[in-house]
């Protein structure tokens, strides 16, 4: 059974998609051990508690500097001994010490088709604003492993989403979540939980 630790910052819609997929058994051989947020007001923590999942807040405001926060976050994670760390709407920059502690064991969902609209500064609604400003006809979402860079780790799954005339950033954000994020994040977790993902030389290979 794959033990998941899910890191969140806000409402937790991706977390809910994972919980629902486990309940429906579209994700098998996996369970959520803990949900951790950097934001004490994150509704995602309530979602976790409702489903009997440990819900914790590790906030940078409670530590004297970023290094102390990073260490506390890492130690909290390690105490749960997760097999996979899932960044589901987590706005914390993952420190190098965590990447080294969990090599190829941290995955992230990004609301665009990497390598487009990714990297430093591209997060949340800013991604969709940039897509519309560029006049792109297609966007989507990407699940990837996390490395020391920003949105640079090996890609696991991607799904395209049409950009429609009259879209606002908020409307596009919702469509990308519904049509891509909530589909490919659970699928990626299921692939990993069932041993169907292998990383070789920085490239993800899927076993049938």
Kinemage of the C-alpha trace (Angstrom):
@kinemage 1
@onewidth
@group {chain A} dominant
@subgroup {mainchain}
@vectorlist {calphas} color= white
{ca unk a 1} P 0.000 0.000 0.000
{ca unk a 2} L 1.469 3.317 -1.126
{ca unk a 3} L 1.468 5.875 1.689
{ca unk a 4} L 0.713 9.394 0.425
{ca unk a 5} L 1.520 12.714 2.046
{ca unk a 6} L -0.377 15.523 0.324
{ca unk a 7} L 0.864 19.115 0.551
{ca unk a 8} L -1.695 21.871 0.008
{ca unk a 9} L -2.085 25.626 0.363
{ca unk a 10} L -5.708 26.428 -0.412
{ca unk a 11} L -9.123 24.957 -1.117
{ca unk a 12} L -7.943 21.445 -1.833
{ca unk a 13} L -9.882 20.625 -5.001
{ca unk a 14} L -7.060 18.396 -6.246
{ca unk a 15} L -6.932 16.756 -2.819
{ca unk a 16} L -10.657 16.075 -3.100
{ca unk a 17} L -10.135 14.509 -6.531
{ca unk a 18} L -7.544 12.162 -5.007
{ca unk a 19} L -9.802 11.277 -2.057
{ca unk a 20} L -12.724 10.598 -4.423
{ca unk a 21} L -10.566 8.445 -6.704
{ca unk a 22} L -9.396 6.336 -3.762
{ca unk a 23} L -13.027 5.937 -2.618
{ca unk a 24} L -14.098 4.915 -6.129
{ca unk a 25} L -11.056 2.650 -6.476
{ca unk a 26} L -9.811 4.388 -9.619
{ca unk a 27} L -6.712 4.767 -7.449
{ca unk a 28} L -5.798 1.387 -5.977
{ca unk a 29} L -3.080 0.298 -3.546
{ca unk a 30} L -2.769 3.801 -2.075
{ca unk a 31} L -3.907 5.673 1.014
{ca unk a 32} L -3.446 9.233 2.269
{ca unk a 33} L -1.497 9.218 5.533
{ca unk a 34} L -1.399 12.967 6.103
{ca unk a 35} L -2.352 16.321 4.586
{ca unk a 36} L -0.014 19.211 5.391
{ca unk a 37} L -0.645 22.884 4.660
{ca unk a 38} L 1.531 25.960 5.031
{ca unk a 39} L -1.693 27.945 5.477
{ca unk a 40} L -3.691 27.456 8.706
{ca unk a 41} L -6.835 28.689 6.973
{ca unk a 42} L -6.667 26.262 4.057
{ca unk a 43} L -10.029 24.576 3.479
{ca unk a 44} L -8.090 21.531 2.300
{ca unk a 45} L -7.381 20.763 5.971
{ca unk a 46} L -11.123 20.547 6.620
{ca unk a 47} L -11.533 18.202 3.653
{ca unk a 48} L -8.899 15.931 5.180
{ca unk a 49} L -10.459 15.968 8.657
{ca unk a 50} L -13.870 15.145 7.181
{ca unk a 51} L -12.373 11.952 5.755
{ca unk a 52} L -10.512 11.004 8.920
{ca unk a 53} L -7.101 11.947 7.540
{ca unk a 54} L -4.455 13.562 9.736
{ca unk a 55} L -4.411 17.293 8.884
{ca unk a 56} L -1.494 19.461 9.975
{ca unk a 57} L -0.313 23.019 9.462
{ca unk a 58} L 3.372 23.836 9.233
{ca unk a 59} L 3.471 27.582 8.637
{ca unk a 60} L 6.610 29.594 7.826
{ca unk a 61} L 5.226 32.335 10.071
{ca unk a 62} L 5.986 30.142 13.076
{ca unk a 63} L 9.712 29.882 12.333
{ca unk a 64} L 12.494 32.425 12.572
{ca unk a 65} L 13.707 31.860 9.021
{ca unk a 66} L 13.071 29.838 5.878
{ca unk a 67} L 15.712 27.265 6.699
{ca unk a 68} L 14.043 26.471 10.020
{ca unk a 69} L 10.665 26.168 8.295
{ca unk a 70} L 12.090 23.901 5.600
{ca unk a 71} L 13.630 21.643 8.234
{ca unk a 72} L 10.393 21.480 10.223
{ca unk a 73} L 8.394 20.645 7.095
{ca unk a 74} L 10.840 17.893 6.158
{ca unk a 75} L 10.821 16.390 9.662
{ca unk a 76} L 7.011 16.466 9.791
{ca unk a 77} L 6.863 14.679 6.452
{ca unk a 78} L 9.451 12.096 7.430
{ca unk a 79} L 7.570 11.290 10.634
{ca unk a 80} L 4.784 9.834 8.471
{ca unk a 81} L 7.192 7.780 6.342
{ca unk a 82} L 5.416 8.509 3.031
{ca unk a 83} L 6.203 6.566 -0.117
{ca unk a 84} L 5.048 9.484 -2.282
{ca unk a 85} L 4.699 13.212 -1.591
{ca unk a 86} L 1.943 14.832 -3.651
{ca unk a 87} L 1.919 18.596 -4.236
{ca unk a 88} L -1.748 19.396 -4.809
{ca unk a 89} L -2.044 23.155 -5.108
{ca unk a 90} L 0.961 23.674 -2.857
{ca unk a 91} L 2.450 27.157 -3.215
{ca unk a 92} L 5.521 26.462 -1.089
{ca unk a 93} L 8.822 26.318 -2.962
{ca unk a 94} L 10.055 22.812 -2.229
{ca unk a 95} L 13.539 23.055 -0.711
{ca unk a 96} L 16.495 21.087 -1.999
{ca unk a 97} L 16.772 19.157 1.274
{ca unk a 98} L 13.297 17.719 0.643
{ca unk a 99} L 14.030 16.829 -2.987
{ca unk a 100} L 17.165 14.984 -1.866
{ca unk a 101} L 15.264 13.225 0.937
{ca unk a 102} L 12.575 12.012 -1.484
{ca unk a 103} L 14.266 11.473 -4.884
{ca unk a 104} L 11.665 10.733 -7.583
{ca unk a 105} L 9.097 10.491 -4.790
{ca unk a 106} L 7.563 13.981 -5.061
{ca unk a 107} L 5.014 14.780 -7.768
{ca unk a 108} L 3.364 18.063 -8.700
{ca unk a 109} L 0.398 19.150 -10.808
{ca unk a 110} L 1.010 22.222 -12.974
{ca unk a 111} L -1.935 23.921 -14.745
{ca unk a 112} L -0.324 24.152 -18.187
{ca unk a 113} L 1.396 21.965 -20.753
{ca unk a 114} L 5.032 22.068 -19.647
{ca unk a 115} L 7.339 23.468 -21.071
{ca unk a 116} L 4.806 26.181 -21.902
{ca unk a 117} L 3.754 28.672 -19.199
{ca unk a 118} L 5.871 27.229 -16.425
{ca unk a 119} L 8.797 28.136 -14.218
{ca unk a 120} L 9.274 30.956 -11.738
{ca unk a 121} L 6.233 33.217 -11.446
{ca unk a 122} L 3.830 30.857 -13.199
{ca unk a 123} L 1.391 29.599 -10.582
{ca unk a 124} L -2.343 29.664 -9.908
{ca unk a 125} L -4.359 32.176 -11.896
{ca unk a 126} L -1.183 33.769 -13.298
{ca unk a 127} L -0.753 30.751 -15.588
{ca unk a 128} L -4.194 31.142 -17.141
{ca unk a 129} L -3.799 34.908 -17.477
{ca unk a 130} L -0.595 34.294 -19.445
{ca unk a 131} L -2.260 31.686 -21.671
{ca unk a 132} L -5.047 34.105 -22.608
{ca unk a 133} L -2.653 37.015 -23.083
{ca unk a 134} L -0.578 34.918 -25.499
{ca unk a 135} L -3.690 33.957 -27.448
{ca unk a 136} L -3.017 30.226 -27.110
{ca unk a 137} L -5.699 27.920 -28.501
{ca unk a 138} L -4.772 24.950 -26.318
{ca unk a 139} L -3.604 24.657 -22.732
{ca unk a 140} L -3.875 21.827 -20.213
{ca unk a 141} L -2.157 20.328 -17.202
{ca unk a 142} L 0.980 18.342 -16.421
{ca unk a 143} L 1.892 15.915 -13.652
{ca unk a 144} L 5.643 15.679 -13.159
{ca unk a 145} L 8.241 14.547 -10.687
{ca unk a 146} L 9.846 17.357 -8.694
{ca unk a 147} L 13.560 18.033 -8.959
{ca unk a 148} L 15.743 20.954 -7.858
{ca unk a 149} L 14.371 23.214 -10.619
{ca unk a 150} L 10.973 24.865 -11.026
{ca unk a 151} L 8.619 22.711 -13.139
{ca unk a 152} L 11.652 20.963 -14.657
{ca unk a 153} L 11.285 17.384 -13.391
{ca unk a 154} L 10.430 14.348 -15.547
{ca unk a 155} L 6.899 14.510 -16.986
{ca unk a 156} L 4.522 11.683 -16.042
{ca unk a 157} L 1.243 12.659 -17.740
{ca unk a 158} L -0.214 15.579 -19.687
{ca unk a 159} L -3.722 16.367 -20.881
{ca unk a 160} L -4.724 19.116 -23.302
{ca unk a 161} L -7.687 21.449 -22.777
{ca unk a 162} L -9.244 23.759 -25.371
{ca unk a 163} L -9.127 27.512 -24.825
{ca unk a 164} L -12.514 28.925 -25.818
{ca unk a 165} L -13.552 32.331 -27.058
{ca unk a 166} L -14.694 34.539 -24.196
{ca unk a 167} L -12.694 32.663 -21.574
{ca unk a 168} L -11.643 34.571 -18.498
{ca unk a 169} L -8.717 33.346 -16.390
{ca unk a 170} L -11.203 32.063 -13.800
{ca unk a 171} L -13.326 30.178 -16.352
{ca unk a 172} L -10.239 28.664 -17.972
{ca unk a 173} L -8.809 27.709 -14.587
{ca unk a 174} L -11.991 25.804 -13.752
{ca unk a 175} L -12.039 23.979 -17.108
{ca unk a 176} L -8.385 22.956 -16.766
{ca unk a 177} L -9.076 21.596 -13.280
{ca unk a 178} L -12.197 19.668 -14.306
{ca unk a 179} L -10.954 18.310 -17.646
{ca unk a 180} L -7.269 17.761 -16.876
{ca unk a 181} L -5.987 18.194 -13.310
{ca unk a 182} L -8.653 16.087 -11.607
{ca unk a 183} L -8.132 13.370 -14.238
{ca unk a 184} L -4.383 13.012 -14.577
{ca unk a 185} L -3.308 13.495 -10.964
{ca unk a 186} L -5.297 10.473 -9.714
{ca unk a 187} L -4.183 8.491 -12.781
{ca unk a 188} L -0.521 9.269 -12.092
{ca unk a 189} L -0.864 8.209 -8.455
{ca unk a 190} L -2.518 4.957 -9.512
{ca unk a 191} L 0.298 4.234 -12.001
{ca unk a 192} L 2.931 4.804 -9.304
{ca unk a 193} L 1.007 2.848 -6.664
{ca unk a 194} L 0.817 -0.143 -8.963
{ca unk a 195} L 4.466 -0.089 -10.031
{ca unk a 196} L 3.822 1.026 -13.584
{ca unk a 197} L 6.105 4.071 -13.557
{ca unk a 198} L 9.868 3.953 -13.903
{ca unk a 199} L 12.303 6.868 -14.243
{ca unk a 200} L 15.359 6.192 -16.405
{ca unk a 201} L 17.871 8.951 -17.184
{ca unk a 202} L 15.334 11.623 -16.329
{ca unk a 203} L 12.638 10.143 -18.568
{ca unk a 204} L 9.431 8.547 -17.250
{ca unk a 205} L 8.584 5.180 -18.764
{ca unk a 206} L 5.192 3.573 -18.258
{ca unk a 207} L 4.871 -0.194 -18.037
{ca unk a 208} L 1.782 -1.826 -19.510
